[in-house]
Amino acid sequence: MSGILVVEDEQSFSDALSFMLRKEGFDVAVADDGQVAVETFERDGADLVLLDLMLPGMSGAEFIEEIRNRYPLEAGTYYGKAMAEIRQHYFGSPGERSTPTSADYPVYVMFLTDGMTADQDVAEDNLRWSSYEPVFWEFMAIGKVADPVPAAKGRRRPRRRKGELPEYRNDFSFLQTLDDLPDRYVDNAAFFSVEDPEDISTERLYDLMMVEYPGWVGGAPRLGLLEADGPSGVPDGPIPDGLIPEDP
């Protein structure tokens, strides 16, 4: 395995992303512009490229064009496509589903993302269809929210110089859309954002990951998603509030 190539000119973001990936055992290389990324890819290769499109010098789009001219690659961010692959692997089909299917063990999927995807409709369909499957989706976004950065409490925001742009944060609105998506058999997703993973302890990160999942897994046997007496060890208790399926 060649590893992951992170192409990002904002050091705080590339540092945070690299930290999380290395923590999970991946080999990570970092490039801060498109030309350096091409040279790194030529020298070391990569199994996955995480690419910022707005880069100094050679842009991300130019990097993609250059690499595609040399290698038969597929590039882009597609939540729906990834979700379909996971469903195919665990449940035998990525297609539409309207009745519950059960398993002995639940599947917990962690998405580490900046909130952008090119196939929103496909992602929404897969989230709805997978609500009938024993899988829970946890979306973790790295970065700030999409509003202008507020001044610290009790302090006034410094006035910008002429021509200076305000500091804006990432747009995670689609992740919130997935978290609140209607017309699902059961609420099977959660979302939280972290500005800098290095500032969060392992215990705090675990707590954030477990806000909604225990409620889902506790009610899953009663909904026909997990075998109540199987080796999963999931208690067959009352269905938590918010997990009762809507009437058809």
C-alpha positions, 0 to 999 in steps of 0.5 A: 500500500502506497498510502494517502496523499493530502494536498492542502495549502492550509497547514492547520487543516492538513495537520489535523487531517494527517494526524487523524489518518496516522492515528488510524495507522495510515501512511500519509504524505502532504503537499501544499500545492499542485506541482509538489503533489504531482512530484510526490505522486510520481515519486511515491504513488498513492492509494488515495488523494485528498485534494483541495481544489483551491491551491496556489500555483497549480490548482487542484483541478489542474492537478487532477487533469495532469494526473488523469492524463498520465494514469487511469484514475477516478477522482472526486468526493462521493458519499453516496457511492461510498455508502453504496459500496459499504451496503453492498459489502455488508448486506449484499445490495446497494439498492432500494430497501423498504423492509427491515433486514437483520443481522447478528452484529451492527455496522458502525461507519465513521465518515471523516469529511469536510462536508462536501460531496458531488452526489447529494441525491445518491447519498440521501437515497442510500441513507434512507434505504439503509435505515432498514439495515443494521448500519449506523452512520456517524459523520465527523466534520473537521473545521469551523461552521459556515458563518463569519467567525464571531468575536470572543465574548466581551471583545469587539471584532477587529475592523478589517483593512480595506480589501481584506476578506472576512474569515469564513468557515466551512459549510456543513449544511449538507451533513446537517441535512443528512442528520435530519433527513426525513422519511427514514425507517429509523434515525440511523445517522449523527453528525458533529464537527471538530475544529482541531482533533489534536485539541480533543482527548480520546475520551472526549472524541469517544463521547462525541461518537457515542451521543446517538449510537447507543440509542439506535443500537439499543432499539434495533432488535425491536425494529427487526434490525438486529437479532435480539438473542444473537451474539451481538449482546444488544439489550432488548429494551424499550425503543428510545424516543425518536427511534420509533418508525413513522407509520407508512 
